[in-house]
Amino acid sequence: MASGLFHLAVFAVDGGPWEGPVSWRKAVTFGLSFGLTLITIAWVSSFVALGDRARNVLLGVFAADCVLEVALITVQAWRRVPSHFNMETALDTTISRMLAVGGGVLIVVLVTLTVAAFRDGAPGAAPDVALSMRLAVRAGFVALCGALLSGAAMIARGVAEVQTGHQQAAYHVAGALKPAHAVTMHAILVLPALAWLLTFTRFSEARRVRVVAVVSAAYGAAAVVVIGVSAIRFATA
């Protein structure tokens, strides 16, 4: 997150385009987004049925991968070349492939946490997690898996465009799914944060569960609309 804020200051001084594959925007948004996601995953994992050792391993791998992804994207921003779908030089190709591999590692870790979130208990897991929080975490992880699917689709379609000689088309096509990717990614923060805030009210646990369920359903409905529009744009791009 410090990297994202630093590059926001760099953008304010240096200027240049905000949109497009070559801009300071990527260093800013990826730094902030990965930082926020890492903080969120570290927090919500405490409500997931995992032993301490497994949790530490998963969070360690996830943290290292987040740092690597942001570092590679930042390097390309300073080189003023695209970070994704860039096969112009041997270095660009290596970085692009490392980003793809890093994305695969993120998927493995987050899917593992999602599966664990639907377990009722495990050695070392906190036994007193409220049902409202458990519901929020599970809904958030399901939405996050949707973000992973849209991210994988963007990468797959972009790589296919590059391999057929359509470099610029790769960025246009991948951009069509950005709204769907964004809206599903941060449900894992919004919904558990809501469940946590509800603990400061006088609502009974049953009422907190109902509130979380209604908000989760509303969030899911809004996400479906965004995903539908994005999917149409993606398919026709």
C-alpha positions as a Markdown table, in Angstrom:
| # | Residue | x | y | z |
|---|---|---|---|---|
| 1 | Met | 0.0 | 0.0 | 0.0 |
| 2 | Ala | 3.0 | 2.3 | 0.7 |
| 3 | Ser | 4.2 | 1.5 | -2.8 |
| 4 | Gly | 0.7 | 2.5 | -4.3 |
| 5 | Leu | 0.7 | 5.8 | -2.4 |
| 6 | Phe | 4.2 | 6.6 | -3.4 |
| 7 | His | 3.5 | 6.0 | -7.1 |
| 8 | Leu | 0.4 | 8.2 | -6.7 |
| 9 | Ala | 2.7 | 11.0 | -5.7 |
| 10 | Val | 5.0 | 10.1 | -8.6 |
| 11 | Phe | 2.0 | 10.4 | -11.0 |
| 12 | Ala | 1.1 | 13.8 | -9.5 |
| 13 | Val | 4.6 | 15.0 | -10.2 |
| 14 | Asp | 5.4 | 13.2 | -13.5 |
| 15 | Gly | 1.9 | 13.3 | -15.0 |
| 16 | Gly | 1.1 | 11.2 | -18.1 |
| 17 | Pro | -1.9 | 9.2 | -19.0 |
| 18 | Trp | -3.9 | 7.5 | -16.2 |
| 19 | Glu | -5.5 | 4.9 | -18.4 |
| 20 | Gly | -3.9 | 2.4 | -20.8 |
| 21 | Pro | -1.3 | -0.4 | -20.3 |
| 22 | Val | 1.6 | 2.1 | -19.9 |
| 23 | Ser | 0.8 | 4.4 | -17.0 |
| 24 | Trp | 1.5 | 5.0 | -13.3 |
| 25 | Arg | -2.1 | 3.9 | -12.6 |
| 26 | Lys | -1.0 | 0.2 | -12.6 |
| 27 | Ala | 1.7 | 0.7 | -10.0 |
| 28 | Val | -0.8 | 2.8 | -7.9 |
| 29 | Thr | -3.9 | 0.5 | -8.2 |
| 30 | Phe | -2.0 | -2.8 | -7.9 |
| 31 | Gly | -0.1 | -1.6 | -4.8 |
| 32 | Leu | -3.2 | -0.4 | -3.0 |
| 33 | Ser | -5.4 | -3.3 | -4.1 |
| 34 | Phe | -2.9 | -6.1 | -3.3 |
| 35 | Gly | -2.1 | -4.4 | 0.0 |
| 36 | Leu | -5.7 | -4.1 | 1.0 |
| 37 | Thr | -6.4 | -7.7 | -0.1 |
| 38 | Leu | -3.5 | -9.0 | 1.8 |
| 39 | Ile | -4.6 | -7.2 | 5.0 |
| 40 | Thr | -8.2 | -8.5 | 4.4 |
| 41 | Ile | -7.1 | -12.1 | 3.8 |
| 42 | Ala | -4.9 | -12.1 | 6.9 |
| 43 | Trp | -7.8 | -10.8 | 9.0 |
| 44 | Val | -10.6 | -13.1 | 7.7 |
| 45 | Ser | -8.4 | -16.2 | 7.8 |
| 46 | Ser | -8.7 | -16.0 | 11.6 |
| 47 | Phe | -12.4 | -17.0 | 11.2 |
| 48 | Val | -11.5 | -19.9 | 8.9 |
| 49 | Ala | -11.2 | -23.5 | 10.2 |
| 50 | Leu | -7.5 | -23.9 | 9.8 |
| 51 | Gly | -4.7 | -25.0 | 12.1 |
| 52 | Asp | -2.1 | -22.4 | 13.0 |
| 53 | Arg | 0.7 | -24.0 | 10.9 |
| 54 | Ala | -1.5 | -24.3 | 7.8 |
| 55 | Arg | -2.7 | -20.7 | 8.2 |
| 56 | Asn | 0.9 | -19.4 | 8.5 |
| 57 | Val | 2.0 | -21.3 | 5.4 |
| 58 | Leu | -0.9 | -20.1 | 3.3 |
| 59 | Leu | -0.5 | -16.5 | 4.5 |
| 60 | Gly | 3.2 | -16.6 | 4.0 |
| 61 | Val | 2.9 | -17.8 | 0.5 |
| 62 | Phe | 0.1 | -15.3 | -0.3 |
| 63 | Ala | 2.1 | -12.4 | 1.2 |
| 64 | Ala | 5.3 | -13.3 | -0.8 |
| 65 | Asp | 3.2 | -13.6 | -4.0 |
| 66 | Cys | 1.5 | -10.3 | -3.4 |
| 67 | Val | 4.9 | -8.6 | -3.0 |
| 68 | Leu | 6.3 | -10.3 | -6.2 |
| 69 | Glu | 3.3 | -9.3 | -8.3 |
| 70 | Val | 3.4 | -5.7 | -7.2 |
| 71 | Ala | 7.2 | -5.5 | -7.6 |
| 72 | Leu | 7.1 | -6.9 | -11.2 |
| 73 | Ile | 4.2 | -4.5 | -12.2 |
| 74 | Thr | 6.1 | -1.6 | -10.6 |
| 75 | Val | 9.3 | -2.5 | -12.5 |
| 76 | Gln | 7.4 | -2.4 | -15.8 |
| 77 | Ala | 5.8 | 0.9 | -14.9 |
| 78 | Trp | 9.2 | 2.5 | -14.4 |
| 79 | Arg | 10.5 | 0.9 | -17.7 |
| 80 | Arg | 7.4 | 2.5 | -19.3 |
| 81 | Val | 6.3 | -0.8 | -20.9 |
| 82 | Pro | 3.2 | -2.9 | -20.4 |
| 83 | Ser | 3.3 | -5.4 | -17.6 |
| 84 | His | 0.8 | -7.9 | -18.9 |
| 85 | Phe | 0.7 | -9.6 | -22.3 |
| 86 | Asn | 4.1 | -8.1 | -23.2 |
| 87 | Met | 6.3 | -10.4 | -25.2 |
| 88 | Glu | 8.5 | -7.8 | -26.9 |
| 89 | Thr | 11.8 | -8.7 | -25.3 |
| 90 | Ala | 13.1 | -11.7 | -23.3 |
| 91 | Leu | 12.8 | -9.7 | -20.1 |
| 92 | Asp | 9.3 | -8.6 | -20.8 |
| 93 | Thr | 8.3 | -12.2 | -21.7 |
| 94 | Thr | 9.9 | -13.5 | -18.4 |
| 95 | Ile | 8.0 | -10.9 | -16.3 |
| 96 | Ser | 4.7 | -11.5 | -18.1 |
| 97 | Arg | 5.1 | -15.3 | -17.5 |
| 98 | Met | 6.1 | -14.7 | -13.8 |
| 99 | Leu | 2.9 | -12.6 | -13.3 |
| 100 | Ala | 0.8 | -15.4 | -14.8 |
| 101 | Val | 2.5 | -18.0 | -12.5 |
| 102 | Gly | 2.0 | -15.7 | -9.6 |
| 103 | Gly | -1.7 | -15.4 | -10.5 |
| 104 | Gly | -1.9 | -19.2 | -10.4 |
| 105 | Val | -0.4 | -19.3 | -6.9 |
| 106 | Leu | -3.0 | -16.7 | -5.7 |
| 107 | Ile | -5.7 | -18.9 | -7.1 |
| 108 | Val | -4.5 | -22.0 | -5.3 |
| 109 | Val | -4.1 | -20.2 | -1.9 |
| 110 | Leu | -7.5 | -18.5 | -2.1 |
| 111 | Val | -9.4 | -21.6 | -3.3 |
| 112 | Thr | -7.8 | -23.5 | -0.4 |
| 113 | Leu | -9.0 | -20.8 | 2.0 |
| 114 | Thr | -12.5 | -20.9 | 0.4 |
| 115 | Val | -12.8 | -24.6 | 0.9 |
| 116 | Ala | -11.6 | -24.3 | 4.5 |
| 117 | Ala | -14.2 | -21.6 | 5.1 |
| 118 | Phe | -17.0 | -24.1 | 4.5 |
| 119 | Arg | -15.6 | -26.5 | 7.1 |
| 120 | Asp | -17.2 | -26.4 | 10.5 |
| 121 | Gly | -14.1 | -26.9 | 12.5 |
| 122 | Ala | -10.5 | -27.9 | 12.6 |
| 123 | Pro | -7.7 | -28.2 | 15.2 |
| 124 | Gly | -6.6 | -24.8 | 16.3 |
| 125 | Ala | -9.6 | -23.0 | 14.8 |
| 126 | Ala | -11.5 | -20.6 | 16.9 |
| 127 | Pro | -14.7 | -22.4 | 18.1 |
| 128 | Asp | -16.6 | -19.2 | 18.9 |
| 129 | Val | -16.9 | -17.6 | 15.5 |
| 130 | Ala | -20.4 | -16.1 | 15.2 |
| 131 | Leu | -22.7 | -17.5 | 12.6 |
| 132 | Ser | -23.1 | -14.0 | 11.1 |
| 133 | Met | -19.4 | -13.7 | 10.6 |
| 134 | Arg | -19.1 | -17.2 | 9.3 |
| 135 | Leu | -21.8 | -16.4 | 6.7 |
| 136 | Ala | -20.1 | -13.1 | 5.7 |
| 137 | Val | -16.7 | -14.8 | 5.2 |
| 138 | Arg | -18.2 | -17.6 | 3.2 |
| 139 | Ala | -20.1 | -15.3 | 0.9 |
| 140 | Gly | -17.0 | -13.1 | 0.6 |
| 141 | Phe | -14.9 | -16.0 | -0.5 |
| 142 | Val | -17.4 | -17.2 | -3.0 |
| 143 | Ala | -17.4 | -13.7 | -4.6 |
| 144 | Leu | -13.6 | -13.7 | -4.5 |
| 145 | Cys | -13.6 | -17.0 | -6.4 |
| 146 | Gly | -15.7 | -15.2 | -9.0 |
| 147 | Ala | -13.0 | -12.5 | -9.2 |
| 148 | Leu | -10.4 | -15.2 | -9.7 |
| 149 | Leu | -12.4 | -16.7 | -12.6 |
| 150 | Ser | -12.8 | -13.3 | -14.3 |
| 151 | Gly | -9.0 | -12.6 | -13.8 |
| 152 | Ala | -8.1 | -16.0 | -15.3 |
| 153 | Ala | -10.5 | -15.3 | -18.3 |
| 154 | Met | -8.8 | -12.0 | -18.9 |
| 155 | Ile | -5.4 | -13.5 | -18.9 |
| 156 | Ala | -6.4 | -16.4 | -21.1 |
| 157 | Arg | -8.1 | -14.2 | -23.7 |
| 158 | Gly | -5.3 | -11.7 | -23.6 |
| 159 | Val | -2.6 | -14.3 | -24.2 |
| 160 | Ala | -4.6 | -15.8 | -27.0 |
| 161 | Glu | -4.9 | -12.3 | -28.7 |
| 162 | Val | -1.1 | -11.7 | -28.3 |
| 163 | Gln | -0.2 | -15.1 | -29.8 |
| 164 | Thr | -2.3 | -14.3 | -32.9 |
| 165 | Gly | -0.5 | -11.0 | -33.3 |
| 166 | His | -3.2 | -8.7 | -31.8 |
| 167 | Gln | -1.2 | -7.0 | -29.0 |
| 168 | Gln | -3.5 | -3.9 | -28.6 |
| 169 | Ala | -6.6 | -6.0 | -28.8 |
| 170 | Ala | -5.4 | -8.0 | -25.8 |
| 171 | Tyr | -5.6 | -4.9 | -23.6 |
| 172 | His | -9.0 | -3.9 | -25.0 |
| 173 | Val | -10.5 | -7.3 | -24.5 |
| 174 | Ala | -9.1 | -7.8 | -21.0 |
| 175 | Gly | -10.4 | -4.5 | -19.9 |
| 176 | Ala | -14.0 | -5.5 | -20.6 |
| 177 | Leu | -14.0 | -7.7 | -17.5 |
| 178 | Lys | -12.4 | -5.2 | -15.1 |
| 179 | Pro | -15.7 | -4.1 | -13.6 |
| 180 | Ala | -16.7 | -7.7 | -12.9 |
| 181 | His | -13.3 | -8.4 | -11.5 |
| 182 | Ala | -13.4 | -5.4 | -9.2 |
| 183 | Val | -16.9 | -5.8 | -7.8 |
| 184 | Thr | -16.4 | -9.4 | -6.8 |
| 185 | Met | -12.9 | -9.0 | -5.4 |
| 186 | His | -13.6 | -6.8 | -2.4 |
| 187 | Ala | -16.8 | -8.5 | -1.1 |
| 188 | Ile | -14.4 | -10.4 | 1.1 |
| 189 | Leu | -13.7 | -7.2 | 2.9 |
| 190 | Val | -17.1 | -5.5 | 2.8 |
| 191 | Leu | -19.2 | -8.4 | 4.1 |
| 192 | Pro | -17.0 | -9.5 | 7.0 |
| 193 | Ala | -16.6 | -5.8 | 7.9 |
| 194 | Leu | -20.4 | -5.5 | 8.1 |
| 195 | Ala | -20.6 | -8.5 | 10.3 |
| 196 | Trp | -17.9 | -7.0 | 12.6 |
| 197 | Leu | -19.7 | -3.7 | 12.8 |
| 198 | Leu | -23.0 | -5.4 | 13.7 |
| 199 | Thr | -21.3 | -6.7 | 16.8 |
| 200 | Phe | -21.3 | -3.2 | 18.2 |
| 201 | Thr | -25.1 | -3.0 | 17.9 |
| 202 | Arg | -27.8 | -4.4 | 20.2 |
| 203 | Phe | -29.0 | -6.7 | 17.5 |
| 204 | Ser | -29.3 | -10.4 | 18.5 |
| 205 | Glu | -27.2 | -12.8 | 16.7 |
| 206 | Ala | -30.2 | -14.1 | 14.8 |
| 207 | Arg | -30.9 | -10.6 | 13.6 |
| 208 | Arg | -27.3 | -10.0 | 12.6 |
| 209 | Val | -27.4 | -13.2 | 10.5 |
| 210 | Arg | -30.5 | -11.9 | 8.7 |
| 211 | Val | -28.9 | -8.5 | 8.0 |
| 212 | Val | -25.7 | -10.2 | 6.7 |
| 213 | Ala | -27.8 | -12.6 | 4.5 |
| 214 | Val | -29.9 | -9.7 | 3.0 |
| 215 | Val | -26.8 | -7.6 | 2.3 |
| 216 | Ser | -25.0 | -10.6 | 0.8 |
| 217 | Ala | -27.9 | -11.3 | -1.4 |
| 218 | Ala | -28.1 | -7.7 | -2.5 |
| 219 | Tyr | -24.4 | -7.6 | -3.1 |
| 220 | Gly | -24.6 | -10.8 | -5.1 |
| 221 | Ala | -27.5 | -9.4 | -7.2 |
| 222 | Ala | -25.6 | -6.3 | -8.0 |
| 223 | Ala | -22.5 | -8.4 | -8.9 |
| 224 | Val | -24.5 | -10.6 | -11.2 |
| 225 | Val | -25.7 | -7.5 | -13.1 |
| 226 | Val | -22.1 | -6.1 | -13.4 |
| 227 | Ile | -20.8 | -9.6 | -14.4 |
| 228 | Gly | -23.6 | -9.9 | -17.1 |
| 229 | Val | -22.8 | -6.6 | -18.7 |
| 230 | Ser | -19.0 | -7.2 | -18.5 |
| 231 | Ala | -19.5 | -10.7 | -20.0 |
| 232 | Ile | -21.4 | -9.3 | -23.0 |
| 233 | Arg | -18.7 | -6.7 | -23.6 |
| 234 | Phe | -16.0 | -9.4 | -23.2 |
| 235 | Ala | -17.8 | -11.8 | -25.6 |
| 236 | Thr | -18.3 | -9.1 | -28.3 |
| 237 | Ala | -14.9 | -7.4 | -27.9 |
